[in-house]
Amino acid sequence: MYVILGAAGKVGQTTATALRQASLPVRAVVRDAAQGAALASIGCEVVFADLHDQSALDRALDGAQAVQVLVPLPRDDAQPADTMRKTIDVTARVLAAHRHLHVLALSDYGAELDADTGITKLFHHLEAALREVSPKLTLLRSAEHMQNWARVLPVALSSGVLPSFHDPVDKRFPTISAGDVGVVSARLLRDGPSAAATRIVSVEGPARVTANDVAQSIEKASGRPVKALALPRDQWASALAQGGASEQHAQLIIDLFDAHNAGRIDVEADAGERAFGTTSLDTAIAAMVASANGR
C-alpha cells in the first residue's frame, strides 16, 4: 500500500494517478470528503486525517509499505512558519513509529541551506526532522512550480504587465510543472528505498526559463501583448499584502526571492541525482490561461 499525504494537491493527485495507472494500491489522505471524491473515482482508498492529528496519521499508515509526505505552508495563517514546523514535528513523531516505511518527502531546491532562504528554510527543517526518524528516506527536491504564476496571471491578462519577483527578468531559473513532480515521485516510490541512508533527487523542467519567457508564453496563449516587469523590492511587501498574505508569510516570500535573485536556490552541488519533467512552460501556461478564461 502506498499512502499519499496531502493527496488533494496537484502533486499528490498526480502521484496517486500514476500509481493507480500501474494498478498499485493507493491510500489517499485528505481533509474532507469533497477533496476525496476524485481520488476515490480512480480507485484510491480515501481516508480523512488532519496533518496535526497524530493518531489519525498513525492509523492512515497502517499496513503501508511507502508514504509520500507533503507538508504544505498554510496560506491563510498569521504565523505560517510556526504552523508548518508544528506539522513537520507531528509527522516526524508518527514516522518514528513506522521506521520500516519507505518515506518520500517532497522538498525544495535550496533545502540544504540553513539560513536566509524564507520558505525554503522550512524544508531544511523538514529534511532534518525526517533524517532523524526515517532510515529509508528519499528527498525529492523540486524547483519552483510553473503553476505559481497563476497568482499574477489575472494582472498580466488585464494590464499586459507581468509583475515578477525574479530580478532581472532575463535571468534563467529552474522551474517545473507540478504534475511532473508527481510523475517522478511515483517512479521513485515504485523504485523503493535506496541502499544508501538517504536518496536525494533534484527535479526540474525540461529547460530553465526567465520571467521574460513566462510573459511570452502568456502572450502566445492569450493573444494579448504581455511584458515582464521586475517589481521594485521596496514594493514587494505591499504587493504581497494586497494579495492577502500575512506579514509573516510575506516575509518568507521576500526572503526566498532575495535568495533566488542572489543565485542561492539551485541544485545542491555534488549531492544526489537529477531528474527532469517533460511539460514545457508554454504547455503549462496555456493550461492556466485556458482555466482563467473559463475554458
Buried (B, 14 or more C-beta within 10 A) or exposed (E): BBBBBBBBBBBBBBBBBBBBEEEBBBBBBBBEEEBBEBBEEBBBBBBBBEBEBBEBBBEBBEEBBBBBBBBBBBEEBEBBBEBBBBBBBBBBBBBEEBEEBBBBBBBBBBBBBEEEBBBBBBBBBBBEBBBEBBEBBBBBBBBBBBBEBBEBBEBBBEEBBBBBBBBEBEBEBBBBBBBBBBBBBBBBBEBEBBEEEBBBBBBBBBEBBBBBBBBBBBBBBBEBEBBBBBBEEEEBBEBBEEEEBBEBBBBBBBBBBBBBBEEBBBBBEEEBEEBBBEBBBBEBBBBBBEEBEEE
